[in-house]
Amino acid sequence: MKVMIRKSASGGLTAYVAKKDLEENIVEMEKPDMWGGNIKLSNGWVFALPEMAADTRLPITVEARRLEGD
């Protein structure tokens, strides 16, 4: 599923899922640099992100796999 990750105005990170027209805050990250681990959105969805360099510039659209959530 295509997910766009960007910095929000408040300084946090948000994820936008175009297919679902959904934008949520990222509330948990498995790895400090996010890439290659799981992220959890404020609505409970969990996505597995691809491996990327820690200094990857945002915003970026990636192919992420949804693992759980309603």
MODELLER restraints for C-alpha pairs under 7 A, 6 or more apart:
rsr = mdl.restraints
at = mdl.atoms
rsr.add(forms.Gaussian(group=physical.xy_distance, feature=features.Distance(at['CA:1:A'], at['CA:63:A']), mean=5.43, stdev=0.5))
rsr.add(forms.Gaussian(group=physical.xy_distance, feature=features.Distance(at['CA:1:A'], at['CA:64:A']), mean=5.39, stdev=0.5))
rsr.add(forms.Gaussian(group=physical.xy_distance, feature=features.Distance(at['CA:1:A'], at['CA:65:A']), mean=6.06, stdev=0.5))
rsr.add(forms.Gaussian(group=physical.xy_distance, feature=features.Distance(at['CA:2:A'], at['CA:17:A']), mean=6.39, stdev=0.5))
rsr.add(forms.Gaussian(group=physical.xy_distance, feature=features.Distance(at['CA:2:A'], at['CA:61:A']), mean=6.46, stdev=0.5))
rsr.add(forms.Gaussian(group=physical.xy_distance, feature=features.Distance(at['CA:2:A'], at['CA:62:A']), mean=5.63, stdev=0.5))
rsr.add(forms.Gaussian(group=physical.xy_distance, feature=features.Distance(at['CA:2:A'], at['CA:63:A']), mean=4.67, stdev=0.5))
rsr.add(forms.Gaussian(group=physical.xy_distance, feature=features.Distance(at['CA:2:A'], at['CA:64:A']), mean=6.18, stdev=0.5))
rsr.add(forms.Gaussian(group=physical.xy_distance, feature=features.Distance(at['CA:3:A'], at['CA:15:A']), mean=6.29, stdev=0.5))
rsr.add(forms.Gaussian(group=physical.xy_distance, feature=features.Distance(at['CA:3:A'], at['CA:16:A']), mean=5.61, stdev=0.5))
rsr.add(forms.Gaussian(group=physical.xy_distance, feature=features.Distance(at['CA:3:A'], at['CA:17:A']), mean=4.88, stdev=0.5))
rsr.add(forms.Gaussian(group=physical.xy_distance, feature=features.Distance(at['CA:3:A'], at['CA:61:A']), mean=5.45, stdev=0.5))
rsr.add(forms.Gaussian(group=physical.xy_distance, feature=features.Distance(at['CA:3:A'], at['CA:62:A']), mean=5.47, stdev=0.5))
rsr.add(forms.Gaussian(group=physical.xy_distance, feature=features.Distance(at['CA:3:A'], at['CA:63:A']), mean=6.30, stdev=0.5))
rsr.add(forms.Gaussian(group=physical.xy_distance, feature=features.Distance(at['CA:3:A'], at['CA:64:A']), mean=6.35, stdev=0.5))
rsr.add(forms.Gaussian(group=physical.xy_distance, feature=features.Distance(at['CA:4:A'], at['CA:15:A']), mean=5.53, stdev=0.5))
rsr.add(forms.Gaussian(group=physical.xy_distance, feature=features.Distance(at['CA:4:A'], at['CA:16:A']), mean=5.03, stdev=0.5))
rsr.add(forms.Gaussian(group=physical.xy_distance, feature=features.Distance(at['CA:4:A'], at['CA:17:A']), mean=6.60, stdev=0.5))
rsr.add(forms.Gaussian(group=physical.xy_distance, feature=features.Distance(at['CA:4:A'], at['CA:59:A']), mean=6.81, stdev=0.5))
rsr.add(forms.Gaussian(group=physical.xy_distance, feature=features.Distance(at['CA:4:A'], at['CA:60:A']), mean=5.52, stdev=0.5))
rsr.add(forms.Gaussian(group=physical.xy_distance, feature=features.Distance(at['CA:4:A'], at['CA:61:A']), mean=4.08, stdev=0.5))
rsr.add(forms.Gaussian(group=physical.xy_distance, feature=features.Distance(at['CA:4:A'], at['CA:62:A']), mean=6.36, stdev=0.5))
rsr.add(forms.Gaussian(group=physical.xy_distance, feature=features.Distance(at['CA:5:A'], at['CA:13:A']), mean=6.94, stdev=0.5))
rsr.add(forms.Gaussian(group=physical.xy_distance, feature=features.Distance(at['CA:5:A'], at['CA:14:A']), mean=5.76, stdev=0.5))
rsr.add(forms.Gaussian(group=physical.xy_distance, feature=features.Distance(at['CA:5:A'], at['CA:15:A']), mean=4.59, stdev=0.5))
rsr.add(forms.Gaussian(group=physical.xy_distance, feature=features.Distance(at['CA:5:A'], at['CA:16:A']), mean=6.50, stdev=0.5))
rsr.add(forms.Gaussian(group=physical.xy_distance, feature=features.Distance(at['CA:5:A'], at['CA:58:A']), mean=6.78, stdev=0.5))
rsr.add(forms.Gaussian(group=physical.xy_distance, feature=features.Distance(at['CA:5:A'], at['CA:59:A']), mean=5.56, stdev=0.5))
rsr.add(forms.Gaussian(group=physical.xy_distance, feature=features.Distance(at['CA:5:A'], at['CA:60:A']), mean=5.56, stdev=0.5))
rsr.add(forms.Gaussian(group=physical.xy_distance, feature=features.Distance(at['CA:5:A'], at['CA:61:A']), mean=6.33, stdev=0.5))
rsr.add(forms.Gaussian(group=physical.xy_distance, feature=features.Distance(at['CA:6:A'], at['CA:13:A']), mean=5.71, stdev=0.5))
rsr.add(forms.Gaussian(group=physical.xy_distance, feature=features.Distance(at['CA:6:A'], at['CA:14:A']), mean=5.56, stdev=0.5))
rsr.add(forms.Gaussian(group=physical.xy_distance, feature=features.Distance(at['CA:6:A'], at['CA:15:A']), mean=6.64, stdev=0.5))
rsr.add(forms.Gaussian(group=physical.xy_distance, feature=features.Distance(at['CA:6:A'], at['CA:58:A']), mean=5.36, stdev=0.5))
rsr.add(forms.Gaussian(group=physical.xy_distance, feature=features.Distance(at['CA:6:A'], at['CA:59:A']), mean=4.31, stdev=0.5))
rsr.add(forms.Gaussian(group=physical.xy_distance, feature=features.Distance(at['CA:6:A'], at['CA:60:A']), mean=6.75, stdev=0.5))
rsr.add(forms.Gaussian(group=physical.xy_distance, feature=features.Distance(at['CA:7:A'], at['CA:13:A']), mean=4.49, stdev=0.5))
rsr.add(forms.Gaussian(group=physical.xy_distance, feature=features.Distance(at['CA:7:A'], at['CA:14:A']), mean=6.15, stdev=0.5))
rsr.add(forms.Gaussian(group=physical.xy_distance, feature=features.Distance(at['CA:8:A'], at['CA:14:A']), mean=6.08, stdev=0.5))
rsr.add(forms.Gaussian(group=physical.xy_distance, feature=features.Distance(at['CA:13:A'], at['CA:25:A']), mean=6.01, stdev=0.5))
rsr.add(forms.Gaussian(group=physical.xy_distance, feature=features.Distance(at['CA:13:A'], at['CA:26:A']), mean=5.56, stdev=0.5))
rsr.add(forms.Gaussian(group=physical.xy_distance, feature=features.Distance(at['CA:14:A'], at['CA:23:A']), mean=6.78, stdev=0.5))
rsr.add(forms.Gaussian(group=physical.xy_distance, feature=features.Distance(at['CA:14:A'], at['CA:24:A']), mean=5.59, stdev=0.5))
rsr.add(forms.Gaussian(group=physical.xy_distance, feature=features.Distance(at['CA:14:A'], at['CA:25:A']), mean=4.28, stdev=0.5))
rsr.add(forms.Gaussian(group=physical.xy_distance, feature=features.Distance(at['CA:14:A'], at['CA:26:A']), mean=5.34, stdev=0.5))
rsr.add(forms.Gaussian(group=physical.xy_distance, feature=features.Distance(at['CA:15:A'], at['CA:23:A']), mean=5.64, stdev=0.5))
rsr.add(forms.Gaussian(group=physical.xy_distance, feature=features.Distance(at['CA:15:A'], at['CA:24:A']), mean=5.58, stdev=0.5))
rsr.add(forms.Gaussian(group=physical.xy_distance, feature=features.Distance(at['CA:15:A'], at['CA:25:A']), mean=6.28, stdev=0.5))
rsr.add(forms.Gaussian(group=physical.xy_distance, feature=features.Distance(at['CA:15:A'], at['CA:26:A']), mean=6.55, stdev=0.5))
rsr.add(forms.Gaussian(group=physical.xy_distance, feature=features.Distance(at['CA:16:A'], at['CA:22:A']), mean=5.60, stdev=0.5))
rsr.add(forms.Gaussian(group=physical.xy_distance, feature=features.Distance(at['CA:16:A'], at['CA:23:A']), mean=4.25, stdev=0.5))
rsr.add(forms.Gaussian(group=physical.xy_distance, feature=features.Distance(at['CA:16:A'], at['CA:24:A']), mean=6.61, stdev=0.5))
rsr.add(forms.Gaussian(group=physical.xy_distance, feature=features.Distance(at['CA:17:A'], at['CA:23:A']), mean=6.38, stdev=0.5))
rsr.add(forms.Gaussian(group=physical.xy_distance, feature=features.Distance(at['CA:24:A'], at['CA:41:A']), mean=5.90, stdev=0.5))
rsr.add(forms.Gaussian(group=physical.xy_distance, feature=features.Distance(at['CA:24:A'], at['CA:42:A']), mean=5.87, stdev=0.5))
rsr.add(forms.Gaussian(group=physical.xy_distance, feature=features.Distance(at['CA:24:A'], at['CA:43:A']), mean=6.91, stdev=0.5))
rsr.add(forms.Gaussian(group=physical.xy_distance, feature=features.Distance(at['CA:25:A'], at['CA:41:A']), mean=5.62, stdev=0.5))
rsr.add(forms.Gaussian(group=physical.xy_distance, feature=features.Distance(at['CA:25:A'], at['CA:42:A']), mean=5.47, stdev=0.5))
rsr.add(forms.Gaussian(group=physical.xy_distance, feature=features.Distance(at['CA:26:A'], at['CA:39:A']), mean=6.69, stdev=0.5))
rsr.add(forms.Gaussian(group=physical.xy_distance, feature=features.Distance(at['CA:26:A'], at['CA:40:A']), mean=5.83, stdev=0.5))
rsr.add(forms.Gaussian(group=physical.xy_distance, feature=features.Distance(at['CA:26:A'], at['CA:41:A']), mean=4.51, stdev=0.5))
rsr.add(forms.Gaussian(group=physical.xy_distance, feature=features.Distance(at['CA:26:A'], at['CA:42:A']), mean=6.20, stdev=0.5))
rsr.add(forms.Gaussian(group=physical.xy_distance, feature=features.Distance(at['CA:27:A'], at['CA:40:A']), mean=5.77, stdev=0.5))
rsr.add(forms.Gaussian(group=physical.xy_distance, feature=features.Distance(at['CA:27:A'], at['CA:41:A']), mean=5.52, stdev=0.5))
rsr.add(forms.Gaussian(group=physical.xy_distance, feature=features.Distance(at['CA:27:A'], at['CA:42:A']), mean=5.75, stdev=0.5))
rsr.add(forms.Gaussian(group=physical.xy_distance, feature=features.Distance(at['CA:28:A'], at['CA:39:A']), mean=5.59, stdev=0.5))
rsr.add(forms.Gaussian(group=physical.xy_distance, feature=features.Distance(at['CA:28:A'], at['CA:40:A']), mean=5.00, stdev=0.5))
rsr.add(forms.Gaussian(group=physical.xy_distance, feature=features.Distance(at['CA:29:A'], at['CA:38:A']), mean=6.02, stdev=0.5))
rsr.add(forms.Gaussian(group=physical.xy_distance, feature=features.Distance(at['CA:29:A'], at['CA:39:A']), mean=4.52, stdev=0.5))
rsr.add(forms.Gaussian(group=physical.xy_distance, feature=features.Distance(at['CA:29:A'], at['CA:40:A']), mean=6.53, stdev=0.5))
rsr.add(forms.Gaussian(group=physical.xy_distance, feature=features.Distance(at['CA:30:A'], at['CA:37:A']), mean=5.43, stdev=0.5))
rsr.add(forms.Gaussian(group=physical.xy_distance, feature=features.Distance(at['CA:30:A'], at['CA:38:A']), mean=5.24, stdev=0.5))
rsr.add(forms.Gaussian(group=physical.xy_distance, feature=features.Distance(at['CA:30:A'], at['CA:39:A']), mean=6.26, stdev=0.5))
rsr.add(forms.Gaussian(group=physical.xy_distance, feature=features.Distance(at['CA:31:A'], at['CA:37:A']), mean=5.73, stdev=0.5))
rsr.add(forms.Gaussian(group=physical.xy_distance, feature=features.Distance(at['CA:33:A'], at['CA:54:A']), mean=5.57, stdev=0.5))
rsr.add(forms.Gaussian(group=physical.xy_distance, feature=features.Distance(at['CA:35:A'], at['CA:49:A']), mean=5.77, stdev=0.5))
rsr.add(forms.Gaussian(group=physical.xy_distance, feature=features.Distance(at['CA:35:A'], at['CA:50:A']), mean=5.96, stdev=0.5))
rsr.add(forms.Gaussian(group=physical.xy_distance, feature=features.Distance(at['CA:35:A'], at['CA:51:A']), mean=5.06, stdev=0.5))
rsr.add(forms.Gaussian(group=physical.xy_distance, feature=features.Distance(at['CA:35:A'], at['CA:52:A']), mean=5.45, stdev=0.5))
rsr.add(forms.Gaussian(group=physical.xy_distance, feature=features.Distance(at['CA:35:A'], at['CA:54:A']), mean=6.93, stdev=0.5))
rsr.add(forms.Gaussian(group=physical.xy_distance, feature=features.Distance(at['CA:36:A'], at['CA:49:A']), mean=5.26, stdev=0.5))
rsr.add(forms.Gaussian(group=physical.xy_distance, feature=features.Distance(at['CA:36:A'], at['CA:50:A']), mean=4.79, stdev=0.5))
rsr.add(forms.Gaussian(group=physical.xy_distance, feature=features.Distance(at['CA:36:A'], at['CA:51:A']), mean=3.98, stdev=0.5))
rsr.add(forms.Gaussian(group=physical.xy_distance, feature=features.Distance(at['CA:36:A'], at['CA:52:A']), mean=6.78, stdev=0.5))
rsr.add(forms.Gaussian(group=physical.xy_distance, feature=features.Distance(at['CA:37:A'], at['CA:48:A']), mean=5.76, stdev=0.5))
rsr.add(forms.Gaussian(group=physical.xy_distance, feature=features.Distance(at['CA:37:A'], at['CA:49:A']), mean=5.66, stdev=0.5))
rsr.add(forms.Gaussian(group=physical.xy_distance, feature=features.Distance(at['CA:38:A'], at['CA:46:A']), mean=6.60, stdev=0.5))
rsr.add(forms.Gaussian(group=physical.xy_distance, feature=features.Distance(at['CA:38:A'], at['CA:47:A']), mean=5.45, stdev=0.5))
rsr.add(forms.Gaussian(group=physical.xy_distance, feature=features.Distance(at['CA:38:A'], at['CA:48:A']), mean=4.39, stdev=0.5))
rsr.add(forms.Gaussian(group=physical.xy_distance, feature=features.Distance(at['CA:38:A'], at['CA:49:A']), mean=6.01, stdev=0.5))
rsr.add(forms.Gaussian(group=physical.xy_distance, feature=features.Distance(at['CA:39:A'], at['CA:46:A']), mean=5.62, stdev=0.5))
rsr.add(forms.Gaussian(group=physical.xy_distance, feature=features.Distance(at['CA:39:A'], at['CA:47:A']), mean=5.43, stdev=0.5))
rsr.add(forms.Gaussian(group=physical.xy_distance, feature=features.Distance(at['CA:39:A'], at['CA:48:A']), mean=6.59, stdev=0.5))
rsr.add(forms.Gaussian(group=physical.xy_distance, feature=features.Distance(at['CA:40:A'], at['CA:46:A']), mean=4.44, stdev=0.5))
rsr.add(forms.Gaussian(group=physical.xy_distance, feature=features.Distance(at['CA:40:A'], at['CA:47:A']), mean=6.57, stdev=0.5))
rsr.add(forms.Gaussian(group=physical.xy_distance, feature=features.Distance(at['CA:44:A'], at['CA:69:A']), mean=5.18, stdev=0.5))
rsr.add(forms.Gaussian(group=physical.xy_distance, feature=features.Distance(at['CA:45:A'], at['CA:68:A']), mean=5.64, stdev=0.5))
rsr.add(forms.Gaussian(group=physical.xy_distance, feature=features.Distance(at['CA:45:A'], at['CA:69:A']), mean=4.11, stdev=0.5))
rsr.add(forms.Gaussian(group=physical.xy_distance, feature=features.Distance(at['CA:45:A'], at['CA:70:A']), mean=6.70, stdev=0.5))
rsr.add(forms.Gaussian(group=physical.xy_distance, feature=features.Distance(at['CA:46:A'], at['CA:66:A']), mean=5.87, stdev=0.5))
rsr.add(forms.Gaussian(group=physical.xy_distance, feature=features.Distance(at['CA:46:A'], at['CA:67:A']), mean=5.41, stdev=0.5))
rsr.add(forms.Gaussian(group=physical.xy_distance, feature=features.Distance(at['CA:46:A'], at['CA:68:A']), mean=5.26, stdev=0.5))
rsr.add(forms.Gaussian(group=physical.xy_distance, feature=features.Distance(at['CA:46:A'], at['CA:69:A']), mean=6.27, stdev=0.5))
rsr.add(forms.Gaussian(group=physical.xy_distance, feature=features.Distance(at['CA:47:A'], at['CA:64:A']), mean=6.05, stdev=0.5))
rsr.add(forms.Gaussian(group=physical.xy_distance, feature=features.Distance(at['CA:47:A'], at['CA:65:A']), mean=5.36, stdev=0.5))
rsr.add(forms.Gaussian(group=physical.xy_distance, feature=features.Distance(at['CA:47:A'], at['CA:66:A']), mean=4.38, stdev=0.5))
rsr.add(forms.Gaussian(group=physical.xy_distance, feature=features.Distance(at['CA:47:A'], at['CA:67:A']), mean=5.55, stdev=0.5))
rsr.add(forms.Gaussian(group=physical.xy_distance, feature=features.Distance(at['CA:48:A'], at['CA:64:A']), mean=5.61, stdev=0.5))
rsr.add(forms.Gaussian(group=physical.xy_distance, feature=features.Distance(at['CA:48:A'], at['CA:65:A']), mean=5.11, stdev=0.5))
rsr.add(forms.Gaussian(group=physical.xy_distance, feature=features.Distance(at['CA:48:A'], at['CA:66:A']), mean=6.41, stdev=0.5))
rsr.add(forms.Gaussian(group=physical.xy_distance, feature=features.Distance(at['CA:48:A'], at['CA:67:A']), mean=6.84, stdev=0.5))
rsr.add(forms.Gaussian(group=physical.xy_distance, feature=features.Distance(at['CA:49:A'], at['CA:64:A']), mean=4.99, stdev=0.5))
rsr.add(forms.Gaussian(group=physical.xy_distance, feature=features.Distance(at['CA:49:A'], at['CA:65:A']), mean=6.87, stdev=0.5))
rsr.add(forms.Gaussian(group=physical.xy_distance, feature=features.Distance(at['CA:50:A'], at['CA:64:A']), mean=6.64, stdev=0.5))
